[in-house]
C-alpha cells in the first residue's frame, strides 16, 4: 500500500478533489436551474450540454496534451473550468448556461483523462488491480461527499458555485508539485462503431441504453425529488443511496456474471432495473422511506449494466483490444447521456415528475427485448473463456488503461 501511495498518491488526491467538485456541481446545476425558473426541457438540454462537451473533451484532450504537456494542459483546463463554474452564479441566461455547460464538460473530461493517464503511467502491472480498487473507492467516497456538500449553503446563492471553483483550483496543487516525470502522450480516443457491433451488438446497445437511462437519472433526479415536494436537503440523500447501492452491487453482479452466460445476467439486471424504475414511478411520492428504497433498488440494478456490457464485449474481443473496445463503449455511454436528459425532461413535462422513472423503465425494457433477441443469434461463449468482471469508474476512456485486464500492445484504438 505504501508503494502505491508514494507512486500515485498525489494524483489520487487531485482526482478526489475533482470528483468531489464534479459531484456537487452536477446536482447543484439542476437544482439552481429549477430555482431560476428554467423550463424543464431547457434543464434537460443544459444537462445534455455537459455530456456534449465531455465527449468532445475525450477526443480533444490527447491533442492538447501532445501540444503543451500534461501539467500545462491540466492547469489551463482547470482555470477555464473554475471560471465557467463561477459564471453560472453570475448569469441567469439559459443560453449562457448552455455554453458554460459545454465548456465545463469539455474541461472535466480533459482533467479526468490527464489524471487517469498519469496514474496508469505510474502503475506497474503488479499494482494495477490495487490501484484501480483504490481509485474506485476514491471515486465512490468523493462523489458521495460532493452530494452532501449541497447542505453547506443555499443552492440559490453564490457560495456553492464558489466552493466547486475552489475545489477545481486546488486540484492543480498536487499535480503541479509532483516530482514525477510527465507520462507518455495520452492515447487518442476514437470510435469504430462497426467494429464494436461485430464484436458485441448487445454491448453496444447496453452501453448506449445505460447512457440514456443513467444520464437522465444523474441529471434530472435532483429536480424529480424537489418536484415531488421533498426538501432540497433530501436530494443528496436520494442520490447517495443510489451511488452506494450501485457500488455494493458490483461484486455480486460481477461474480455471478463470471459463472454463467453474461448476457443472461445483463438481461436479468436490466429487467430488475425496469421493475425498480416502475417501483419508484408508483411509490416515490407516497413516503420518504419508499422513495429511498426505490433509489437503492434502482442504483443496485442499473449501475452495473455498463460494466456487464463492457465485460461481455471483451469476452469476444482480441486480448490486445481491451482499452479500445471499452473506451468505445464509454463514448457510446456518453452519446446516450446526451439524449437521455432531454427525453426524460420532456416526459416529465408532459406527465408528472415520476415519469422520469417510467422513462428509465422503458429504456431498460427495450434493452431486455434486444438482449432476448441476441440470445437467438449467437451461442454463448464457454464460461472458462470469459474475462473476469472488474468494476471500473465511468469517467473517461483513459481509466481502462489502468484496468488489470489491459494487455499493453501496439494495436490501434478503434
C-alpha positions as CSV (number, residue, x, y, z in Angstrom):
1,X,0.0,0.0,0.0
2,X,2.8,2.4,0.9
3,X,4.4,1.8,-2.5
4,X,1.1,2.7,-4.2
5,X,0.6,5.9,-2.2
6,X,4.2,7.0,-2.9
7,X,3.7,6.3,-6.6
8,X,0.3,7.8,-7.3
9,X,-0.8,9.4,-4.0
10,X,-0.7,13.0,-5.3
11,X,-2.6,12.0,-8.4
12,X,-5.3,10.3,-6.3
13,X,-5.6,13.4,-4.2
14,X,-6.2,15.5,-7.3
15,X,-8.7,13.0,-8.6
16,X,-10.6,13.0,-5.3
17,X,-10.8,16.8,-5.2
18,X,-12.1,16.9,-8.8
19,X,-14.6,14.1,-8.3
20,X,-16.0,15.8,-5.2
21,X,-16.4,19.1,-7.0
22,X,-17.9,17.5,-10.0
23,X,-20.3,15.5,-7.9
24,X,-21.5,18.7,-6.2
25,X,-21.7,20.6,-9.5
26,X,-23.9,18.1,-11.3
27,X,-26.6,18.2,-8.6
28,X,-26.2,21.9,-8.0
29,X,-26.8,22.9,-11.6
30,X,-30.1,21.0,-11.8
31,X,-31.4,22.5,-8.6
32,X,-30.2,26.0,-9.3
33,X,-31.7,25.9,-12.9
34,X,-35.1,24.9,-11.4
35,X,-34.9,27.7,-8.8
36,X,-34.1,30.2,-11.6
37,X,-37.3,29.1,-13.3
38,X,-35.8,27.5,-16.4
39,X,-38.3,25.3,-18.3
40,X,-37.8,21.6,-17.7
41,X,-36.8,20.8,-21.3
42,X,-34.2,23.5,-21.1
43,X,-32.8,22.0,-17.9
44,X,-32.6,18.7,-19.8
45,X,-30.8,20.5,-22.6
46,X,-28.3,22.0,-20.1
47,X,-27.5,18.6,-18.7
48,X,-27.1,17.2,-22.2
49,X,-24.8,20.1,-23.0
50,X,-22.4,18.9,-20.3
51,X,-22.1,15.5,-22.0
52,X,-21.7,17.0,-25.4
53,X,-18.7,18.9,-24.0
54,X,-17.5,15.8,-22.2
55,X,-17.4,13.6,-25.3
56,X,-15.7,16.4,-27.2
57,X,-13.1,16.7,-24.5
58,X,-12.3,13.0,-24.7
59,X,-11.5,13.4,-28.3
60,X,-9.6,16.7,-28.0
61,X,-7.5,16.3,-24.8
62,X,-4.8,14.0,-26.3
63,X,-4.1,16.7,-28.9
64,X,-3.9,19.4,-26.2
65,X,-1.6,17.3,-24.0
66,X,0.6,16.5,-27.0
67,X,1.0,20.2,-27.7
68,X,1.7,21.7,-24.3
69,X,2.2,18.8,-21.9
70,X,0.3,17.3,-19.0
71,X,0.8,19.9,-16.3
72,X,0.2,23.0,-18.6
73,X,-2.9,21.3,-20.1
74,X,-4.2,20.4,-16.7
75,X,-3.7,24.0,-15.4
76,X,-5.3,25.6,-18.4
77,X,-8.4,23.3,-18.3
78,X,-8.7,23.8,-14.5
79,X,-8.6,27.6,-14.8
80,X,-11.2,27.5,-17.6
81,X,-13.5,25.2,-15.7
82,X,-13.2,27.2,-12.5
83,X,-14.2,30.4,-14.4
84,X,-17.1,28.7,-16.1
85,X,-18.4,27.4,-12.8
86,X,-18.3,30.9,-11.2
87,X,-20.1,32.4,-14.2
88,X,-23.1,30.1,-13.5
89,X,-23.7,32.1,-10.4
90,X,-23.4,35.5,-12.2
91,X,-25.6,34.9,-15.2
92,X,-29.2,33.7,-15.3
93,X,-29.4,33.4,-19.0
94,X,-30.2,29.9,-20.2
95,X,-28.1,30.2,-23.4
96,X,-25.1,31.4,-21.4
97,X,-25.6,28.5,-19.1
98,X,-25.6,26.1,-22.1
99,X,-22.3,27.5,-23.3
100,X,-20.9,27.2,-19.8
101,X,-22.1,23.5,-19.5
102,X,-20.4,22.7,-22.8
103,X,-17.2,24.3,-21.5
104,X,-17.4,22.6,-18.1
105,X,-18.0,19.1,-19.7
106,X,-15.0,19.7,-22.1
107,X,-12.7,20.7,-19.2
108,X,-13.7,17.9,-16.8
109,X,-13.2,15.3,-19.5
110,X,-9.7,16.6,-20.0
111,X,-8.9,16.9,-16.3
112,X,-10.0,13.3,-15.6
113,X,-8.1,12.0,-18.7
114,X,-4.9,13.7,-17.6
115,X,-5.1,12.3,-14.1
116,X,-6.0,8.8,-15.2
117,X,-3.4,8.6,-17.8
118,X,-0.8,9.7,-15.4
119,X,-2.0,7.2,-12.8
120,X,-1.7,4.5,-15.4
121,X,1.8,5.5,-16.3
122,X,2.9,5.2,-12.6
123,X,1.2,1.9,-12.1
124,X,3.2,-1.3,-12.6
125,X,1.4,-4.4,-13.9
126,X,1.6,-5.9,-10.4
127,X,-0.1,-2.8,-8.9
128,X,-2.9,-2.3,-11.5
129,X,-5.6,-4.2,-9.6
130,X,-4.8,-2.5,-6.3
131,X,-4.6,0.9,-7.9
132,X,-7.9,0.5,-9.7
133,X,-9.6,-0.7,-6.5
134,X,-8.3,2.4,-4.6
135,X,-9.3,4.7,-7.4
136,X,-12.8,3.1,-7.4
137,X,-13.0,3.8,-3.6
138,X,-11.8,7.4,-4.1
139,X,-14.5,7.8,-6.8
140,X,-17.3,6.5,-4.6
141,X,-16.3,8.5,-1.5
142,X,-15.6,11.7,-3.3
143,X,-18.7,11.8,-5.4
144,X,-20.9,10.9,-2.4
145,X,-19.2,13.6,-0.3
146,X,-19.8,16.1,-3.2
147,X,-23.5,15.3,-3.0
148,X,-23.6,16.2,0.8
149,X,-21.8,19.5,0.3
150,X,-25.1,20.7,-1.1
151,X,-26.2,21.2,2.5
152,X,-23.4,23.6,3.3
153,X,-25.2,26.6,1.8
154,X,-28.3,27.8,-0.1
155,X,-28.2,26.5,-3.7
156,X,-29.8,29.7,-4.8
157,X,-26.7,31.7,-3.6
158,X,-23.1,32.1,-4.8
159,X,-21.3,30.0,-2.1
160,X,-21.7,26.5,-3.6
161,X,-20.5,27.6,-7.0
162,X,-17.5,29.2,-5.4
163,X,-16.8,26.0,-3.5
164,X,-16.8,24.0,-6.7
165,X,-14.5,26.5,-8.3
166,X,-12.1,26.4,-5.2
167,X,-12.0,22.6,-5.5
168,X,-11.1,22.7,-9.1
169,X,-8.3,25.2,-8.5
170,X,-6.9,23.3,-5.5
171,X,-6.8,20.1,-7.6
172,X,-3.9,21.8,-9.6
173,X,-1.7,21.8,-6.5
174,X,-0.8,18.1,-6.2
175,X,-0.3,17.8,-9.9
176,X,1.9,21.0,-10.1
177,X,4.0,20.0,-7.1
178,X,4.7,16.4,-8.0
179,X,8.3,15.4,-8.8
180,X,7.2,12.6,-11.0
181,X,8.1,12.8,-14.6
182,X,5.2,13.5,-17.0
183,X,3.9,10.4,-18.7
184,X,3.8,9.5,-22.4
185,X,1.2,11.3,-24.6
186,X,-2.4,10.2,-24.0
187,X,-3.8,7.5,-26.3
188,X,-6.0,9.0,-28.9
189,X,-9.7,8.4,-28.4
190,X,-11.6,7.2,-31.5
191,X,-14.8,5.2,-32.1
192,X,-15.2,2.4,-34.6
193,X,-18.9,1.6,-34.3
194,X,-18.9,-1.1,-37.0
195,X,-16.2,-3.0,-35.2
196,X,-18.0,-2.7,-31.9
197,X,-21.1,-4.1,-33.5
198,X,-19.2,-7.0,-34.9
199,X,-17.7,-7.8,-31.5
200,X,-20.9,-7.5,-29.5
201,X,-24.2,-5.8,-30.6
202,X,-25.7,-6.3,-27.1
203,X,-22.7,-4.4,-25.5
204,X,-23.2,-1.5,-27.9
205,X,-27.0,-1.3,-27.2
206,X,-26.3,-1.9,-23.5
207,X,-23.8,0.9,-23.2
208,X,-25.9,3.4,-25.2
209,X,-29.0,2.4,-23.1
210,X,-27.2,2.9,-19.9
211,X,-26.3,6.4,-21.0
212,X,-29.8,7.2,-21.9
213,X,-31.2,5.9,-18.6
214,X,-28.4,6.8,-16.1
215,X,-27.6,10.1,-17.8
216,X,-31.2,11.1,-17.3
217,X,-31.1,9.9,-13.7
218,X,-27.9,11.8,-12.7
219,X,-29.2,15.0,-14.4
220,X,-32.9,15.0,-13.7
221,X,-33.2,13.2,-10.4
222,X,-32.5,16.3,-8.2
223,X,-35.4,18.0,-10.0
224,X,-37.5,14.9,-9.6
225,X,-37.0,14.9,-5.8
226,X,-37.9,18.5,-5.4
227,X,-41.0,18.4,-7.7
228,X,-42.4,15.5,-5.6
229,X,-42.4,18.0,-2.7
230,X,-39.4,16.9,-0.7
231,X,-37.0,19.3,0.8
232,X,-33.9,20.2,-1.2
233,X,-31.7,18.6,1.5
234,X,-33.2,15.2,0.6
235,X,-31.6,15.4,-2.8
236,X,-28.1,14.4,-1.6
237,X,-29.6,11.6,0.4
238,X,-31.5,10.2,-2.5
239,X,-28.5,10.5,-4.8
240,X,-26.0,9.0,-2.4
241,X,-28.3,6.0,-1.7
242,X,-28.2,5.2,-5.4
243,X,-24.4,5.7,-5.6
244,X,-23.7,3.5,-2.7
245,X,-26.1,0.7,-3.6
246,X,-24.7,0.8,-7.1
247,X,-21.2,0.3,-5.8
248,X,-22.3,-2.5,-3.5
249,X,-23.9,-4.3,-6.4
250,X,-20.7,-4.5,-8.4
251,X,-19.3,-7.5,-6.5
252,X,-22.3,-9.9,-6.5
253,X,-23.4,-9.0,-10.0
254,X,-19.9,-9.3,-11.4
255,X,-19.3,-12.6,-9.5
256,X,-22.5,-14.2,-10.9
257,X,-21.7,-12.9,-14.4
258,X,-18.3,-14.7,-14.3
259,X,-20.1,-18.0,-13.7
260,X,-22.8,-18.0,-16.3
261,X,-23.6,-16.6,-19.8
262,X,-23.1,-12.9,-19.1
263,X,-25.9,-12.0,-21.5
264,X,-28.4,-13.7,-19.1
265,X,-27.1,-11.7,-16.2
266,X,-27.3,-8.4,-18.2
267,X,-30.9,-9.2,-19.3
268,X,-31.9,-10.1,-15.7
269,X,-30.3,-7.0,-14.3
270,X,-31.9,-4.8,-17.0
271,X,-35.3,-6.4,-16.2
272,X,-34.8,-5.7,-12.5
273,X,-33.8,-2.1,-13.3
274,X,-37.1,-1.7,-15.2
275,X,-39.0,-3.1,-12.2
276,X,-37.1,-0.8,-9.9
277,X,-38.0,2.2,-12.1
278,X,-41.6,1.2,-12.0
279,X,-41.4,0.9,-8.2
280,X,-40.2,4.5,-8.0
281,X,-42.8,5.6,-10.5
282,X,-45.6,4.2,-8.4
283,X,-44.5,4.7,-4.8
284,X,-41.9,7.5,-4.6
285,X,-44.5,10.2,-3.9
286,X,-46.1,8.2,-1.1
287,X,-43.4,8.4,1.6
288,X,-39.7,9.2,2.1
289,X,-38.9,5.6,3.0
290,X,-40.3,4.3,-0.3
291,X,-38.5,7.0,-2.2
292,X,-35.2,5.9,-0.7
293,X,-35.9,2.2,-1.1
294,X,-36.6,2.9,-4.8
295,X,-33.4,4.8,-5.1
296,X,-31.5,1.9,-3.6
297,X,-33.1,-0.6,-5.9
298,X,-32.5,1.5,-9.0
299,X,-28.9,2.1,-8.1
300,X,-28.3,-1.6,-7.3
301,X,-29.5,-2.9,-10.6
302,X,-29.0,0.0,-13.1
303,X,-25.4,0.9,-12.2
304,X,-23.6,-2.4,-13.1
305,X,-25.1,-2.6,-16.6
306,X,-22.3,-0.7,-18.3
307,X,-19.7,-3.0,-16.6
308,X,-21.6,-6.0,-17.8
309,X,-21.8,-4.7,-21.3
310,X,-18.0,-3.9,-21.4
311,X,-17.1,-7.3,-19.9
312,X,-19.3,-9.1,-22.5
313,X,-17.7,-7.2,-25.4
314,X,-14.3,-8.1,-24.2
315,X,-15.2,-11.8,-23.9
316,X,-15.3,-11.7,-27.7
317,X,-12.6,-9.2,-28.4
318,X,-8.9,-9.9,-29.0
319,X,-6.7,-9.8,-25.9
320,X,-5.0,-6.6,-27.0
321,X,-8.2,-4.7,-27.8
322,X,-9.4,-4.2,-24.2
323,X,-8.8,-0.4,-24.0
324,X,-10.1,0.4,-27.4
325,X,-13.3,-1.7,-27.0
326,X,-14.0,-0.4,-23.5
327,X,-13.2,3.2,-24.5
328,X,-15.5,3.0,-27.5
329,X,-18.3,1.7,-25.3
330,X,-17.8,4.5,-22.8
331,X,-18.1,7.0,-25.7
332,X,-21.4,5.4,-26.6
333,X,-22.4,5.8,-23.0
334,X,-21.6,9.5,-23.4
335,X,-23.7,9.8,-26.6
336,X,-26.6,8.1,-24.7
337,X,-26.2,10.6,-21.9
338,X,-26.6,13.5,-24.3
339,X,-30.0,12.2,-25.4
340,X,-31.3,10.9,-22.1
341,X,-31.8,14.1,-20.1
342,X,-33.7,15.8,-22.9
343,X,-36.1,12.9,-23.4
344,X,-36.6,12.4,-19.7
345,X,-37.3,16.1,-19.1
346,X,-39.9,16.1,-21.9
347,X,-41.6,13.0,-20.4
348,X,-41.8,14.8,-17.0
349,X,-43.2,18.0,-18.5
350,X,-45.9,16.1,-20.4
351,X,-46.9,14.0,-17.5
352,X,-45.5,14.1,-13.9
353,X,-42.2,14.0,-12.1
354,X,-42.4,10.3,-11.6
355,X,-42.3,9.8,-15.4
356,X,-38.5,10.1,-15.1
357,X,-38.6,6.5,-13.9
358,X,-41.3,5.5,-16.4
359,X,-38.8,6.7,-19.0
360,X,-35.8,4.7,-17.5
361,X,-38.0,1.6,-17.2
362,X,-38.9,1.9,-20.9
363,X,-35.3,2.1,-21.8
364,X,-34.4,-1.0,-19.7
365,X,-37.4,-2.9,-21.1
366,X,-36.2,-2.2,-24.7
367,X,-32.7,-3.5,-23.6
368,X,-34.3,-6.7,-22.3
369,X,-36.1,-7.3,-25.5
370,X,-32.9,-6.7,-27.6
371,X,-31.0,-9.0,-25.2
372,X,-33.5,-11.8,-25.6
373,X,-33.2,-11.4,-29.4
374,X,-29.5,-11.6,-29.2
375,X,-29.7,-14.9,-27.3
376,X,-31.2,-16.4,-30.5
377,X,-28.5,-15.0,-32.8
378,X,-25.2,-16.2,-31.1
379,X,-24.2,-19.1,-29.0
380,X,-22.9,-18.3,-25.6
381,X,-19.1,-18.4,-25.0
382,X,-17.9,-21.1,-22.6
383,X,-17.7,-19.7,-19.1
384,X,-14.0,-20.6,-18.8
385,X,-13.2,-18.3,-21.7
386,X,-14.9,-15.3,-20.2
387,X,-12.9,-12.4,-18.9
388,X,-13.2,-11.5,-15.2
389,X,-15.6,-8.8,-14.4
390,X,-13.9,-5.7,-12.9
391,X,-15.8,-2.7,-11.7
392,X,-14.4,0.4,-13.3
393,X,-15.5,4.1,-12.7
394,X,-17.2,5.5,-15.8
395,X,-15.1,8.6,-16.1
396,X,-13.1,8.7,-19.3
397,X,-11.6,6.1,-21.7
398,X,-8.2,6.7,-20.1
399,X,-9.4,4.7,-17.0
400,X,-9.3,1.5,-18.9
401,X,-5.5,1.9,-19.3
402,X,-5.3,1.2,-15.6
403,X,-7.5,-1.9,-15.6
404,X,-5.5,-5.1,-14.9
405,X,-7.3,-6.8,-17.9
406,X,-5.4,-4.4,-20.2
407,X,-2.6,-6.0,-22.0
408,X,-0.3,-3.4,-23.5
409,X,0.1,-3.7,-27.2
410,X,0.7,-1.8,-30.4
411,X,-2.9,-2.4,-31.5
412,X,-4.7,0.7,-32.9
413,X,-7.5,2.1,-31.0
414,X,-10.9,1.8,-32.5
